[in-house]
Amino acid sequence: MAPDDSSGQELQAVITYKNNKSTGPDTVDVGPSFASEGITEGLWDPYRNSHWNSIPDAMKDPKGYWVGDYYGVEAFAVNTTMVKNVPQDWADLLKPEYKNTIGINGDPRSSNDAFMAVWAAALANGGSLDNIMPGIEFFAKLKKNGNFLVVPASSATIANRTTPIVIMWDYLLLGYRESFHGNPPLTILIPKTGVLGGYYCQAVSKYAPHPFAARLWEEYLYSDEGQLAWLEGYAHPVRYADLVKQGKVPATLAAKLPPASAYAKAQFPTVAQTKRAGQVLQQQWGPVVVGA
């Protein structure tokens, strides 16, 4: 597989090459909705790796058709040369001192990262995994008081100081901070409330050219060594809580991350909840936020 393929492209590759044993993919790394679609299409061979029991139930198919591999949560990145008082939670972002400072990773109607930022805000403002509307209303307030920037946030806008406060996946922000080498200096934190996580899934193709190699690959990915490799790239492996409990996360690596306790609060939506939330956002973001 090409490493930059989207979930949809990976799914299509399994379908396209299912009768070609020499070129089809052995495994895929896709979003939950695509993993679910693959079950419906009969594309996966169920496989439970040897670390199955240490993987949270919310991030694996009970029959073994797919299993989460890594996850991230929505986090705040704050340029501390421009923002002296670092916001600790969503409610802080409404303060007048943060005027013209806050950005998200694009339009939430087309950017999954931005969509999840809105949903995380909902969790912190009386909403839930079944009710994204308070998050949409929260961003309407941010826009009305001038704190929310319509400029899509990115590594470039962080670097050129256009977006002093950014809400984005933690692993992206942690990677940006490392690449900036302190210019600008970033404080990255998980908000006290509204901690929303998203994950990707591994699945073994029913038409894998190398079915046993596919299973060996899965065993590596979910081993301690494989899981720590994800963490070195700042993406939390699915067995993160288990690794922390066993004291297997190196201190040098842990020091680069927000505290493990912050991730313990993360909520992970189901595929059905994600679809419903997306429908509400598509309907309401324009009239409630863009038109505010």
TORKOL-4160 file (C-alpha; in steps of 0.2 Angstrom, whole numbers, padded with zeros to 4 digits, m for minus):
292
<pt num="1" X="0000" Y="0000" Z="0000"/>
<pt num="2" X="0005" Y="0018" Z="m0003"/>
<pt num="3" X="0008" Y="0026" Z="0015"/>
<pt num="4" X="m0002" Y="0041" Z="0010"/>
<pt num="5" X="m0017" Y="0032" Z="0004"/>
<pt num="6" X="m0034" Y="0038" Z="0012"/>
<pt num="7" X="m0045" Y="0025" Z="0021"/>
<pt num="8" X="m0056" Y="0025" Z="0006"/>
<pt num="9" X="m0042" Y="0021" Z="m0006"/>
<pt num="10" X="m0036" Y="0007" Z="0005"/>
<pt num="11" X="m0053" Y="m0001" Z="0006"/>
<pt num="12" X="m0054" Y="0001" Z="m0013"/>
<pt num="13" X="m0037" Y="m0007" Z="m0015"/>
<pt num="14" X="m0043" Y="m0023" Z="m0006"/>
<pt num="15" X="m0059" Y="m0024" Z="m0018"/>
<pt num="16" X="m0049" Y="m0020" Z="m0034"/>
<pt num="17" X="m0035" Y="m0033" Z="m0031"/>
<pt num="18" X="m0045" Y="m0046" Z="m0021"/>
<pt num="19" X="m0043" Y="m0058" Z="m0036"/>
<pt num="20" X="m0025" Y="m0054" Z="m0039"/>
<pt num="21" X="m0014" Y="m0063" Z="m0025"/>
<pt num="22" X="0002" Y="m0054" Z="m0030"/>
<pt num="23" X="m0003" Y="m0036" Z="m0028"/>
<pt num="24" X="m0017" Y="m0034" Z="m0015"/>
<pt num="25" X="m0013" Y="m0027" Z="0002"/>
<pt num="26" X="m0011" Y="m0039" Z="0017"/>
<pt num="27" X="m0018" Y="m0027" Z="0030"/>
<pt num="28" X="m0025" Y="m0010" Z="0031"/>
<pt num="29" X="m0025" Y="0005" Z="0042"/>
<pt num="30" X="m0042" Y="0014" Z="0041"/>
<pt num="31" X="m0054" Y="0024" Z="0051"/>
<pt num="32" X="m0068" Y="0016" Z="0061"/>
<pt num="33" X="m0082" Y="0019" Z="0048"/>
<pt num="34" X="m0071" Y="0011" Z="0034"/>
<pt num="35" X="m0067" Y="m0004" Z="0046"/>
<pt num="36" X="m0086" Y="m0006" Z="0049"/>
<pt num="37" X="m0089" Y="m0005" Z="0030"/>
<pt num="38" X="m0076" Y="m0018" Z="0027"/>
<pt num="39" X="m0086" Y="m0030" Z="0038"/>
<pt num="40" X="m0102" Y="m0027" Z="0028"/>
<pt num="41" X="m0092" Y="m0030" Z="0012"/>
<pt num="42" X="m0084" Y="m0046" Z="0018"/>
<pt num="43" X="m0067" Y="m0040" Z="0016"/>
<pt num="44" X="m0058" Y="m0044" Z="0032"/>
<pt num="45" X="m0052" Y="m0060" Z="0040"/>
<pt num="46" X="m0055" Y="m0060" Z="0059"/>
<pt num="47" X="m0039" Y="m0061" Z="0069"/>
<pt num="48" X="m0036" Y="m0058" Z="0088"/>
<pt num="49" X="m0018" Y="m0054" Z="0091"/>
<pt num="50" X="m0010" Y="m0061" Z="0107"/>
<pt num="51" X="m0012" Y="m0044" Z="0116"/>
<pt num="52" X="m0031" Y="m0044" Z="0113"/>
<pt num="53" X="m0036" Y="m0043" Z="0131"/>
<pt num="54" X="m0026" Y="m0027" Z="0135"/>
<pt num="55" X="m0035" Y="m0018" Z="0121"/>
<pt num="56" X="m0050" Y="m0007" Z="0127"/>
<pt num="57" X="m0067" Y="m0015" Z="0121"/>
<pt num="58" X="m0072" Y="0002" Z="0113"/>
<pt num="59" X="m0057" Y="0000" Z="0101"/>
<pt num="60" X="m0059" Y="m0017" Z="0094"/>
<pt num="61" X="m0073" Y="m0027" Z="0085"/>
<pt num="62" X="m0078" Y="m0041" Z="0097"/>
<pt num="63" X="m0077" Y="m0054" Z="0083"/>
<pt num="64" X="m0059" Y="m0048" Z="0079"/>
<pt num="65" X="m0063" Y="m0041" Z="0062"/>
<pt num="66" X="m0053" Y="m0025" Z="0066"/>
<pt num="67" X="m0044" Y="m0018" Z="0081"/>
<pt num="68" X="m0038" Y="0000" Z="0084"/>
<pt num="69" X="m0020" Y="0003" Z="0083"/>
<pt num="70" X="m0017" Y="0021" Z="0088"/>
<pt num="71" X="m0027" Y="0036" Z="0094"/>
<pt num="72" X="m0026" Y="0055" Z="0097"/>
<pt num="73" X="m0036" Y="0067" Z="0107"/>
<pt num="74" X="m0040" Y="0085" Z="0103"/>
<pt num="75" X="m0027" Y="0097" Z="0112"/>
<pt num="76" X="m0023" Y="0115" Z="0114"/>
<pt num="77" X="m0006" Y="0122" Z="0108"/>
<pt num="78" X="m0002" Y="0139" Z="0114"/>
<pt num="79" X="0012" Y="0151" Z="0108"/>
<pt num="80" X="0019" Y="0157" Z="0125"/>
<pt num="81" X="0027" Y="0172" Z="0117"/>
<pt num="82" X="0011" Y="0179" Z="0112"/>
<pt num="83" X="m0001" Y="0172" Z="0125"/>
<pt num="84" X="0005" Y="0175" Z="0143"/>
<pt num="85" X="m0010" Y="0166" Z="0152"/>
<pt num="86" X="m0011" Y="0148" Z="0145"/>
<pt num="87" X="m0029" Y="0143" Z="0144"/>
<pt num="88" X="m0032" Y="0126" Z="0154"/>
<pt num="89" X="m0050" Y="0122" Z="0148"/>
<pt num="90" X="m0063" Y="0126" Z="0135"/>
<pt num="91" X="m0072" Y="0139" Z="0145"/>
<pt num="92" X="m0056" Y="0149" Z="0146"/>
<pt num="93" X="m0056" Y="0152" Z="0127"/>
<pt num="94" X="m0071" Y="0163" Z="0129"/>
<pt num="95" X="m0060" Y="0176" Z="0139"/>
<pt num="96" X="m0058" Y="0193" Z="0130"/>
<pt num="97" X="m0039" Y="0192" Z="0132"/>
<pt num="98" X="m0039" Y="0178" Z="0118"/>
<pt num="99" X="m0046" Y="0189" Z="0105"/>
<pt num="100" X="m0040" Y="0185" Z="0087"/>
<pt num="101" X="m0030" Y="0170" Z="0093"/>
<pt num="102" X="m0040" Y="0154" Z="0091"/>
<pt num="103" X="m0039" Y="0142" Z="0076"/>
<pt num="104" X="m0044" Y="0125" Z="0071"/>
<pt num="105" X="m0038" Y="0113" Z="0057"/>
<pt num="106" X="m0050" Y="0119" Z="0043"/>
<pt num="107" X="m0068" Y="0120" Z="0041"/>
<pt num="108" X="m0076" Y="0106" Z="0051"/>
<pt num="109" X="m0088" Y="0102" Z="0037"/>
<pt num="110" X="m0074" Y="0095" Z="0027"/>
<pt num="111" X="m0060" Y="0093" Z="0040"/>
<pt num="112" X="m0061" Y="0078" Z="0052"/>
<pt num="113" X="m0049" Y="0086" Z="0064"/>
<pt num="114" X="m0059" Y="0102" Z="0065"/>
<pt num="115" X="m0075" Y="0092" Z="0066"/>
<pt num="116" X="m0068" Y="0083" Z="0081"/>
<pt num="117" X="m0063" Y="0099" Z="0089"/>
<pt num="118" X="m0081" Y="0105" Z="0088"/>
<pt num="119" X="m0087" Y="0089" Z="0096"/>
<pt num="120" X="m0074" Y="0090" Z="0110"/>
<pt num="121" X="m0081" Y="0107" Z="0114"/>
<pt num="122" X="m0098" Y="0100" Z="0115"/>
<pt num="123" X="m0092" Y="0087" Z="0128"/>
<pt num="124" X="m0086" Y="0102" Z="0139"/>
<pt num="125" X="m0102" Y="0112" Z="0137"/>
<pt num="126" X="m0116" Y="0101" Z="0142"/>
<pt num="127" X="m0116" Y="0090" Z="0126"/>
<pt num="128" X="m0111" Y="0072" Z="0124"/>
<pt num="129" X="m0106" Y="0059" Z="0111"/>
<pt num="130" X="m0125" Y="0060" Z="0106"/>
<pt num="131" X="m0126" Y="0079" Z="0106"/>
<pt num="132" X="m0114" Y="0089" Z="0096"/>
<pt num="133" X="m0125" Y="0105" Z="0096"/>
<pt num="134" X="m0117" Y="0113" Z="0111"/>
<pt num="135" X="m0100" Y="0113" Z="0103"/>
<pt num="136" X="m0107" Y="0122" Z="0088"/>
<pt num="137" X="m0115" Y="0135" Z="0099"/>
<pt num="138" X="m0098" Y="0137" Z="0108"/>
<pt num="139" X="m0089" Y="0141" Z="0092"/>
<pt num="140" X="m0103" Y="0153" Z="0088"/>
<pt num="141" X="m0099" Y="0162" Z="0104"/>
<pt num="142" X="m0080" Y="0162" Z="0100"/>
<pt num="143" X="m0084" Y="0169" Z="0083"/>
<pt num="144" X="m0096" Y="0182" Z="0090"/>
<pt num="145" X="m0084" Y="0189" Z="0103"/>
<pt num="146" X="m0069" Y="0189" Z="0090"/>
<pt num="147" X="m0059" Y="0175" Z="0098"/>
<pt num="148" X="m0061" Y="0163" Z="0084"/>
<pt num="149" X="m0051" Y="0165" Z="0068"/>
<pt num="150" X="m0058" Y="0159" Z="0051"/>
<pt num="151" X="m0040" Y="0155" Z="0045"/>
<pt num="152" X="m0037" Y="0137" Z="0044"/>
<pt num="153" X="m0024" Y="0132" Z="0057"/>
<pt num="154" X="m0009" Y="0122" Z="0051"/>
<pt num="155" X="0010" Y="0120" Z="0055"/>
<pt num="156" X="0013" Y="0136" Z="0044"/>
<pt num="157" X="0001" Y="0147" Z="0053"/>
<pt num="158" X="0008" Y="0141" Z="0070"/>
<pt num="159" X="0026" Y="0145" Z="0064"/>
<pt num="160" X="0021" Y="0162" Z="0057"/>
<pt num="161" X="0011" Y="0166" Z="0073"/>
<pt num="162" X="m0005" Y="0169" Z="0064"/>
<pt num="163" X="m0014" Y="0157" Z="0075"/>
<pt num="164" X="m0007" Y="0159" Z="0093"/>
<pt num="165" X="m0019" Y="0146" Z="0100"/>
<pt num="166" X="m0023" Y="0130" Z="0090"/>
<pt num="167" X="m0035" Y="0116" Z="0094"/>
<pt num="168" X="m0029" Y="0100" Z="0084"/>
<pt num="169" X="m0024" Y="0082" Z="0086"/>
<pt num="170" X="m0011" Y="0080" Z="0100"/>
<pt num="171" X="0001" Y="0070" Z="0090"/>
<pt num="172" X="0001" Y="0083" Z="0076"/>
<pt num="173" X="0005" Y="0097" Z="0088"/>
<pt num="174" X="0018" Y="0087" Z="0098"/>
<pt num="175" X="0027" Y="0084" Z="0081"/>
<pt num="176" X="0026" Y="0102" Z="0076"/>
<pt num="177" X="0033" Y="0107" Z="0093"/>
<pt num="178" X="0048" Y="0096" Z="0090"/>
<pt num="179" X="0051" Y="0102" Z="0072"/>
<pt num="180" X="0050" Y="0120" Z="0078"/>
<pt num="181" X="0065" Y="0118" Z="0090"/>
<pt num="182" X="0057" Y="0132" Z="0102"/>
<pt num="183" X="0054" Y="0144" Z="0088"/>
<pt num="184" X="0040" Y="0148" Z="0092"/>
<pt num="185" X="0039" Y="0140" Z="0109"/>
<pt num="186" X="0023" Y="0130" Z="0112"/>
<pt num="187" X="0014" Y="0124" Z="0127"/>
<pt num="188" X="0003" Y="0109" Z="0123"/>
<pt num="189" X="m0010" Y="0102" Z="0135"/>
<pt num="190" X="m0025" Y="0092" Z="0135"/>
<pt num="191" X="m0040" Y="0102" Z="0142"/>
<pt num="192" X="m0047" Y="0098" Z="0159"/>
<pt num="193" X="m0064" Y="0093" Z="0151"/>
<pt num="194" X="m0071" Y="0088" Z="0134"/>
<pt num="195" X="m0057" Y="0076" Z="0130"/>
<pt num="196" X="m0062" Y="0068" Z="0114"/>
<pt num="197" X="m0052" Y="0054" Z="0105"/>
<pt num="198" X="m0051" Y="0047" Z="0088"/>
<pt num="199" X="m0042" Y="0031" Z="0082"/>
<pt num="200" X="m0037" Y="0021" Z="0067"/>
<pt num="201" X="m0040" Y="0002" Z="0064"/>
<pt num="202" X="m0030" Y="m0012" Z="0058"/>
<pt num="203" X="m0038" Y="m0026" Z="0048"/>
<pt num="204" X="m0032" Y="m0041" Z="0039"/>
<pt num="205" X="m0038" Y="m0043" Z="0021"/>
<pt num="206" X="m0048" Y="m0059" Z="0018"/>
<pt num="207" X="m0038" Y="m0059" Z="0001"/>
<pt num="208" X="m0021" Y="m0056" Z="0008"/>
<pt num="209" X="m0007" Y="m0062" Z="m0003"/>
<pt num="210" X="0003" Y="m0066" Z="0012"/>
<pt num="211" X="m0010" Y="m0071" Z="0026"/>
<pt num="212" X="0003" Y="m0078" Z="0039"/>
<pt num="213" X="0014" Y="m0063" Z="0036"/>
<pt num="214" X="m0001" Y="m0052" Z="0039"/>
<pt num="215" X="m0004" Y="m0060" Z="0056"/>
<pt num="216" X="0015" Y="m0058" Z="0061"/>
<pt num="217" X="0014" Y="m0040" Z="0056"/>
<pt num="218" X="m0001" Y="m0038" Z="0068"/>
<pt num="219" X="0008" Y="m0047" Z="0082"/>
<pt num="220" X="0023" Y="m0034" Z="0080"/>
<pt num="221" X="0011" Y="m0019" Z="0079"/>
<pt num="222" X="0003" Y="m0024" Z="0096"/>
<pt num="223" X="0019" Y="m0030" Z="0105"/>
<pt num="224" X="0027" Y="m0018" Z="0117"/>
<pt num="225" X="0040" Y="m0014" Z="0104"/>
<pt num="226" X="0028" Y="m0010" Z="0091"/>
<pt num="227" X="0016" Y="0000" Z="0102"/>
<pt num="228" X="0031" Y="0011" Z="0108"/>
<pt num="229" X="0035" Y="0014" Z="0090"/>
<pt num="230" X="0019" Y="0023" Z="0088"/>
<pt num="231" X="0022" Y="0033" Z="0104"/>
<pt num="232" X="0039" Y="0039" Z="0098"/>
<pt num="233" X="0029" Y="0048" Z="0084"/>
<pt num="234" X="0017" Y="0055" Z="0097"/>
<pt num="235" X="0002" Y="0045" Z="0092"/>
<pt num="236" X="m0004" Y="0035" Z="0107"/>
<pt num="237" X="m0004" Y="0016" Z="0104"/>
<pt num="238" X="m0020" Y="0007" Z="0108"/>
<pt num="239" X="m0012" Y="m0002" Z="0123"/>
<pt num="240" X="m0005" Y="0014" Z="0131"/>
<pt num="241" X="m0014" Y="0012" Z="0147"/>
<pt num="242" X="m0008" Y="m0005" Z="0149"/>
<pt num="243" X="0010" Y="0000" Z="0145"/>
<pt num="244" X="0009" Y="0014" Z="0158"/>
<pt num="245" X="0002" Y="0002" Z="0171"/>
<pt num="246" X="0016" Y="m0010" Z="0168"/>
<pt num="247" X="0029" Y="0004" Z="0169"/>
<pt num="248" X="0035" Y="0001" Z="0151"/>
<pt num="249" X="0034" Y="0019" Z="0144"/>
<pt num="250" X="0052" Y="0026" Z="0145"/>
<pt num="251" X="0054" Y="0041" Z="0156"/>
<pt num="252" X="0062" Y="0051" Z="0142"/>
<pt num="253" X="0048" Y="0048" Z="0131"/>
<pt num="254" X="0034" Y="0051" Z="0144"/>
<pt num="255" X="0042" Y="0068" Z="0148"/>
<pt num="256" X="0038" Y="0074" Z="0130"/>
<pt num="257" X="0020" Y="0070" Z="0132"/>
<pt num="258" X="0005" Y="0077" Z="0142"/>
<pt num="259" X="0002" Y="0067" Z="0158"/>
<pt num="260" X="m0005" Y="0050" Z="0156"/>
<pt num="261" X="m0019" Y="0055" Z="0168"/>
<pt num="262" X="m0026" Y="0068" Z="0155"/>
<pt num="263" X="m0029" Y="0054" Z="0143"/>
<pt num="264" X="m0038" Y="0043" Z="0155"/>
<pt num="265" X="m0053" Y="0055" Z="0153"/>
<pt num="266" X="m0054" Y="0052" Z="0134"/>
<pt num="267" X="m0071" Y="0047" Z="0126"/>
<pt num="268" X="m0072" Y="0038" Z="0109"/>
<pt num="269" X="m0087" Y="0039" Z="0099"/>
<pt num="270" X="m0095" Y="0024" Z="0089"/>
<pt num="271" X="m0097" Y="0024" Z="0070"/>
<pt num="272" X="m0115" Y="0027" Z="0072"/>
<pt num="273" X="m0112" Y="0042" Z="0084"/>
<pt num="274" X="m0100" Y="0049" Z="0072"/>
<pt num="275" X="m0112" Y="0048" Z="0057"/>
<pt num="276" X="m0126" Y="0057" Z="0067"/>
<pt num="277" X="m0114" Y="0071" Z="0074"/>
<pt num="278" X="m0108" Y="0074" Z="0056"/>
<pt num="279" X="m0125" Y="0076" Z="0050"/>
<pt num="280" X="m0130" Y="0089" Z="0063"/>
<pt num="281" X="m0114" Y="0098" Z="0060"/>
<pt num="282" X="m0117" Y="0099" Z="0041"/>
<pt num="283" X="m0134" Y="0106" Z="0044"/>
<pt num="284" X="m0130" Y="0118" Z="0058"/>
<pt num="285" X="m0112" Y="0125" Z="0056"/>
<pt num="286" X="m0117" Y="0137" Z="0042"/>
<pt num="287" X="m0132" Y="0145" Z="0049"/>
<pt num="288" X="m0126" Y="0145" Z="0067"/>
<pt num="289" X="m0107" Y="0149" Z="0066"/>
<pt num="290" X="m0103" Y="0155" Z="0048"/>
<pt num="291" X="m0118" Y="0166" Z="0048"/>
<pt num="292" X="m0115" Y="0172" Z="0066"/>
